[in-house]
Amino acid sequence: MTREQVAAALRRLVASQVEDIERAVRDGHKTIALNELADLNRQLKAFAAALKKAPARI
């Protein structure tokens, strides 16, 4: 993946989760917001692990 592709993938991943977190906070659902944060954390860790396994490209 190029830097641009990595950046775009991260933006998509985070944007969708942040929307869900904001909605939960707005609606007063603290538990749902925390679950969404935990899910974002899990997805970012999985993404990082996948990047480590991928061959380096310049």
C-alpha positions as CSV (number, residue, x, y, z in Angstrom):
1,M,0.0,0.0,0.0
2,T,1.2,3.5,-0.7
3,R,1.1,6.2,1.9
4,E,-1.9,7.7,0.3
5,Q,-3.8,4.4,0.3
6,V,-2.9,3.9,4.0
7,A,-4.1,7.4,4.9
8,A,-7.3,7.0,2.9
9,A,-8.0,3.6,4.6
10,L,-7.4,5.1,8.1
11,R,-9.6,8.1,7.3
12,R,-12.5,5.8,6.2
13,L,-12.1,3.5,9.2
14,V,-12.0,6.3,11.8
15,A,-14.7,8.5,10.1
16,S,-17.3,5.7,10.3
17,Q,-16.5,4.9,13.9
18,V,-16.4,8.5,15.0
19,E,-19.8,9.1,13.5
20,D,-21.2,6.2,15.6
21,I,-19.4,7.4,18.7
22,E,-20.8,11.0,18.2
23,R,-24.3,9.7,17.7
24,A,-24.1,7.5,20.9
25,V,-22.8,10.4,22.9
26,R,-25.4,12.8,21.5
27,D,-28.2,10.2,22.4
28,G,-26.7,9.7,25.9
29,H,-25.7,6.1,25.4
30,K,-22.3,6.1,27.2
31,T,-22.0,2.3,27.1
32,I,-22.5,2.2,23.3
33,A,-20.0,5.0,22.8
34,L,-17.4,3.1,24.9
35,N,-18.1,0.0,22.9
36,E,-17.6,1.9,19.7
37,L,-14.3,3.2,21.0
38,A,-13.2,-0.3,21.9
39,D,-14.2,-1.5,18.4
40,L,-12.2,1.3,16.8
41,N,-9.2,0.3,18.9
42,R,-9.6,-3.3,17.8
43,Q,-9.9,-2.3,14.1
44,L,-6.8,0.0,14.3
45,K,-4.8,-2.8,16.0
46,A,-5.8,-5.2,13.2
47,F,-4.9,-2.7,10.6
48,A,-1.5,-2.1,12.1
49,A,-0.9,-5.9,12.3
50,A,-1.9,-6.2,8.6
51,L,0.5,-3.4,7.7
52,K,3.4,-5.1,9.6
53,K,2.8,-8.3,7.6
54,A,2.6,-6.5,4.3
55,P,5.8,-6.2,2.3
56,A,7.3,-2.7,2.3
57,R,6.6,-0.6,-0.8
58,I,8.2,2.6,-1.7
